[in-house]
Amino acid sequence: MSSSHVIGLTTPLSVKDVEGLRAGDRVLISGIIYTARDAAHKRLLSLIERGKSLPFPPEGQIIYYVGPSPAPPGRIIGAAGPTTSYRMDPYTPRLLELGLKGMIGKGKRSTQVREAMVKNKAIYMAAIGGAGALMSTVIKEAKVIAYEDLGPEAIRRLTVDQLPAIVVNDTLGNDLYEDGEKRYQII
């Protein structure tokens, strides 16, 4: 596990950006990130399989697994807390092959996704679950760019300023959840 300092990341991410991160690092993400949940991922994979262009270029990008609530009056977006990541696992390795460098969600990832992160030099980060209203305060712009019919699960282009997250899986295959369990195991 890493020290307690916080690392600033600005998108798009390079291989160098993600190779320097370790499970347990706290990060503040600024720049453009994209939202997508399982229904959108299924459509993205269909486009990939048919050789079609995606609604955003995946190279160097981060996908935040979130389905934000409607924006209250005077706000850009509603509550924007992370959703459970394993539902995206069937689609993730292919996106990583196309250059996706980061994902934000909550919960563990499959062995296949973790292996694909090592192979393709990418990271998985956890966001603060249960703090969707707080997370929404760092989102400065939100625009639906694809699949508006999915409502909250449409793909959005978000401009974020210091979105907090913790690296769970790094490019070396480390897993913060497993490391944490081992630290507190009795016998």
Summary of the structure (lengths in Angstrom):
residues: 187
radius of gyration: 15.7
end to end distance: 20.7
largest distance: 53.7
contacts: 607
relative contact order: 0.23
helix: 30%
strand: 28%
